[in-house]
Amino acid sequence: GYSRGSASAAPAAAVPGLLRVVSSSDASAEPFGAALRAARRAKTPLLMRSAARRLPCVAGAWGGGAEDTATALCERAADAPVRAFVSPTGELWLDGGNSPRAVLTSTMSSETTLRGFLDEPAQGLGRHWPRRYLVEPLDAPACSRLAADAKEAGFARLLSSAFGAPCRMHKFFVARGGTRTQLHRDGLDNIFVCAVGRRTFALGDEELPIEEEPGSISAAEAYQRPARAAAALRLEQVTLEAGDALYVPCGCWHEVEAHADQAAPYSCAVNWYFDAELETQVELVTEGET
C-alpha cells in the first residue's frame, strides 16, 4: 500500500512539466507507441493529441450536439442499467466516502437506465438534477453497441504495443451539465479518451503527501476544492478535446472537470484500465467507482 506522509504534512509543489504531450497527423499506433511505452516506464502522464480520433465514438457515432448525443446513445443502449450520480452544483465525490463535508457520496445517486439518465429537465432525473454523471463498464451485454463504438484497429495496436495484455476494465463516462470529480487516484494505469465535448484534468505527482489516510483513493479535504486555495498545492491542468487520449499512471493524483454549455450539454468519454508494472503497483482502499 501507500506509505506517504500524513495528510497534515505540508505538500511539495507539483513537479513543473509533469505532463508530456505528443501529437501527430498520423493516428496509427507508430507515432504514439514509443512515447506511451516511455511514459509507462517513467510513470509520467502523457497527452496524445488526436490519437483516438478514428474511434467511432469520436468520429460521430455518439453525436456532438445536445439532441444528437442523447439520441445516439439511446439508439445504442437505451435500456442499459446505470447509476446516476447527481449534484446541484456538479461537484462529485465518487469514492463512497462519508465525510461530513463531502459534496457527494455514493448514497446521493439513482439507479436508472441510460434513457432515464439522458432525459431532459421536463422528465426523469433532469427535473431535479440538471447536473449528473455516470461511469459504467462497457462489457455489460446491454452496452455491446457502445463498446463497438470504442474499437478501432489502429488504437487497439497502440494499446497492445504499450501494455501487451488485455485491459482490466473498460468503461464509459457521460456528464450532463458541468461536473467535476474530487481529487483522487486510481490503483491501475488509465488510458482516458475524450469522445464528445471537453474534459479538463488537474494532475499532481503521486509523491504528494495529500492522501486522506494511508491507501485512500481521495486526497484529504484540505486539498479538495475550495479548501485547497489556502494550501500550497499546485496541479498541472490540461484540457482534452474530442479524440485526445491521456495516459494517467497508477497512483497519479487527478480530478476531472466535464465542460458543458447550452449548445453542448453532454460530455462523453471512454477509458481502459491496465495493470501497472509490477514494481509500481499499489493497493488502494476501493469502496466505489472513481
C-alpha positions in Angstrom: 0.0 0.0 0.0 0.9 3.7 0.0 3.2 4.9 2.8 3.3 8.7 2.2 3.4 11.4 4.8 0.3 12.3 6.9 -2.5 14.3 5.3 -1.5 17.3 7.6 2.1 17.4 6.2 2.9 20.4 4.0 2.9 19.0 0.5 5.7 19.6 -2.0 4.6 21.6 -5.0 3.7 19.6 -8.1 6.7 19.0 -10.4 6.7 21.6 -13.2 6.3 19.9 -16.5 4.8 16.8 -15.0 2.8 16.2 -18.2 4.3 15.2 -21.5 2.5 15.9 -24.8 2.8 14.2 -28.2 0.9 14.8 -31.4 0.9 13.5 -34.9 -1.1 13.9 -38.1 -0.9 10.1 -38.3 -3.4 8.4 -36.0 -1.8 5.0 -36.3 0.0 3.3 -33.4 3.5 4.1 -34.5 3.9 7.8 -33.7 2.4 7.3 -30.2 3.6 3.8 -29.2 7.2 4.7 -28.2 6.1 7.8 -26.3 3.5 5.8 -24.4 5.9 3.0 -23.5 8.4 5.6 -22.3 5.7 7.3 -20.2 4.8 4.0 -18.6 8.4 3.3 -17.6 8.7 6.8 -16.2 5.2 6.9 -14.6 4.7 10.2 -16.3 1.3 11.4 -17.6 1.1 11.6 -21.4 -1.3 13.5 -23.5 -1.7 12.1 -27.0 -3.4 14.7 -29.2 -5.8 13.2 -31.7 -4.5 9.7 -31.1 -8.1 8.4 -30.8 -9.8 10.5 -33.5 -10.6 7.4 -35.6 -12.7 5.7 -32.8 -16.3 5.6 -34.0 -17.5 7.2 -30.7 -15.2 10.2 -31.5 -15.8 10.3 -35.3 -19.6 11.0 -35.0 -21.3 7.8 -33.8 -22.1 9.5 -30.4 -23.1 12.8 -32.0 -21.8 16.1 -30.8 -24.8 18.4 -30.1 -27.5 18.4 -27.4 -30.0 16.2 -29.1 -27.5 14.4 -31.3 -25.6 12.8 -28.4 -28.7 11.9 -26.4 -30.4 10.4 -29.4 -27.3 8.4 -30.5 -26.7 7.0 -27.0 -30.3 6.0 -26.6 -30.3 4.3 -30.0 -27.4 2.1 -28.9 -28.2 1.3 -25.2 -31.4 3.0 -24.0 -32.2 0.2 -21.5 -28.7 -0.3 -20.1 -28.9 0.0 -16.3 -26.8 2.8 -15.0 -26.1 4.5 -11.7 -26.6 8.3 -12.0 -24.6 10.5 -9.6 -26.4 13.8 -9.0 -25.4 17.1 -7.6 -27.0 20.6 -7.7 -23.5 22.2 -8.2 -21.9 19.5 -10.3 -19.3 18.8 -7.6 -18.9 15.0 -7.3 -17.4 12.8 -4.6 -17.2 9.3 -6.1 -15.2 7.1 -3.8 -18.0 6.1 -1.4 -16.6 8.1 1.4 -18.9 9.6 4.0 -17.1 12.7 5.1 -19.3 15.3 6.7 -18.1 17.9 4.2 -18.1 15.6 1.2 -20.2 17.2 -1.6 -21.4 13.9 -2.9 -21.2 10.3 -1.7 -22.4 7.1 -3.3 -25.7 7.4 -1.4 -26.6 10.5 -3.5 -27.2 8.6 -6.6 -30.1 7.0 -8.5 -30.4 3.6 -10.2 -31.9 4.2 -13.6 -31.4 3.4 -17.3 -29.3 5.3 -19.8 -32.6 6.7 -21.3 -33.6 7.9 -17.8 -30.2 9.5 -17.3 -30.4 11.3 -20.6 -34.0 12.7 -20.1 -34.0 16.4 -20.3 -35.5 18.6 -17.5 -39.1 18.1 -18.4 -38.8 14.4 -17.3 -36.9 11.9 -15.2 -33.8 12.9 -13.3 -33.5 16.1 -15.2 -36.5 17.5 -13.4 -34.4 18.0 -10.2 -30.8 17.3 -11.2 -29.7 19.2 -14.3 -26.1 18.2 -13.5 -25.5 14.5 -13.4 -22.7 12.0 -14.1 -22.3 8.3 -14.8 -19.5 5.8 -15.2 -20.3 2.3 -16.2 -18.5 -0.8 -17.6 -18.7 -1.4 -21.3 -18.6 -5.2 -21.1 -22.2 -5.4 -20.0 -24.4 -7.1 -22.7 -26.7 -4.0 -22.8 -23.7 -1.9 -23.8 -22.4 -4.0 -26.6 -23.1 -1.3 -29.3 -21.4 1.3 -27.2 -18.4 -1.0 -26.8 -18.2 -1.5 -30.5 -18.0 2.3 -31.0 -14.9 2.3 -28.8 -12.9 -0.1 -31.0 -10.6 0.7 -34.0 -7.7 -1.2 -35.3 -5.0 1.5 -35.0 -5.9 2.4 -31.5 -6.0 -1.2 -30.5 -2.5 -1.6 -31.8 -1.4 1.4 -29.8 -2.8 -0.2 -26.6 -1.3 -3.6 -27.4 2.1 -2.1 -28.1 2.2 -0.3 -24.8 0.6 -2.8 -22.4 0.9 -6.2 -24.1 -2.1 -7.5 -22.1 -5.9 -7.2 -22.1 -7.3 -4.3 -20.1 -8.7 -5.0 -16.7 -11.7 -2.7 -17.1 -13.2 -0.8 -20.0 -15.7 2.0 -19.1 -17.7 4.8 -20.5 -18.5 8.2 -18.9 -21.3 10.6 -19.6 -21.7 14.0 -17.9 -24.8 16.2 -18.3 -24.1 19.8 -17.4 -20.8 20.9 -15.9 -19.4 18.4 -13.4 -16.1 17.9 -11.5 -14.8 14.9 -9.5 -12.9 15.1 -6.3 -9.0 15.0 -6.4 -8.3 11.3 -6.3 -6.0 8.5 -7.7 -6.5 5.1 -9.2 -4.8 1.8 -8.5 -4.4 0.9 -12.2 -2.9 2.6 -15.2 -5.6 4.5 -17.1 -6.0 5.4 -20.8 -8.7 8.1 -21.0 -10.2 9.2 -24.3 -12.5 12.2 -24.7 -15.2 11.2 -27.1 -17.6 14.1 -27.1 -17.1 17.6 -25.7 -14.2 18.6 -23.5 -12.6 17.4 -20.2 -10.0 19.2 -18.1 -7.7 17.2 -15.9 -5.8 18.6 -13.0 -2.8 16.4 -12.4 -0.5 16.0 -9.4 2.6 13.8 -8.8 1.9 10.6 -6.9 4.6 11.6 -4.3 2.4 14.5 -3.0 1.6 13.6 0.7 -2.1 14.6 0.4 -4.0 11.4 1.0 -7.0 11.3 3.3 -5.4 8.3 5.1 -2.9 5.6 4.0 -4.2 3.8 1.0 -7.2 6.0 0.4 -8.4 6.9 -3.0 -9.2 10.5 -2.3 -7.0 13.4 -1.2 -7.7 14.9 2.2 -10.4 17.6 2.2 -7.7 20.3 2.9 -6.6 19.7 -0.7 -10.0 19.5 -2.3 -11.8 22.4 -3.8 -12.4 25.0 -2.5 -10.3 24.5 0.6 -7.1 23.9 -1.3 -6.9 27.6 -2.3 -5.3 28.0 1.1 -2.8 25.1 0.6 0.5 25.3 -1.2 -0.6 22.8 -3.8 -0.1 23.3 -7.5 -1.6 21.0 -10.0 -0.9 20.9 -13.8 -4.0 21.4 -15.9 -4.7 20.1 -19.4 -7.9 20.2 -21.5 -8.8 17.2 -23.7 -10.8 17.8 -26.9 -12.6 15.0 -28.7 -10.1 12.4 -30.0 -7.4 13.2 -27.4 -6.1 10.4 -25.2 -4.5 10.8 -21.8 -2.3 8.3 -20.0 -2.7 8.7 -16.2 -0.3 6.4 -14.4 -1.3 4.3 -11.4 -1.2 6.5 -8.3 -1.2 9.9 -10.1 -3.4 12.4 -8.4 -6.1 13.8 -10.7 -9.5 15.5 -10.8 -11.7 15.7 -13.9 -13.9 18.5 -15.0 -16.5 17.9 -17.7 -17.4 21.1 -19.6 -20.9 22.0 -20.8 -22.8 24.8 -22.3 -26.3 25.2 -23.8 -25.2 24.1 -27.3 -23.3 21.1 -26.0 -24.5 20.0 -22.6 -23.1 16.5 -22.8 -19.5 15.3 -22.4 -18.7 11.7 -23.1 -15.5 9.6 -22.6 -14.2 6.1 -22.6 -11.3 4.6 -20.8 -9.2 1.4 -20.4 -7.6 0.3 -17.1 -4.5 -1.8 -17.2 -2.3 -3.4 -14.6 0.6 -1.2 -13.7 4.2 -2.5 -14.0 4.8 -4.9 -11.1 7.3 -2.6 -9.4 4.8 0.3 -9.4 1.6 -1.5 -8.4 -0.2 -0.1 -5.4 -3.1 -1.2 -3.2 -5.8 1.3 -2.7 -8.8 1.1 -0.4 -11.6 0.8 -3.0 -15.1 1.5 -1.9 -16.8 2.7 -5.0 -16.4 4.0 -8.6 -13.7 6.5 -9.4 
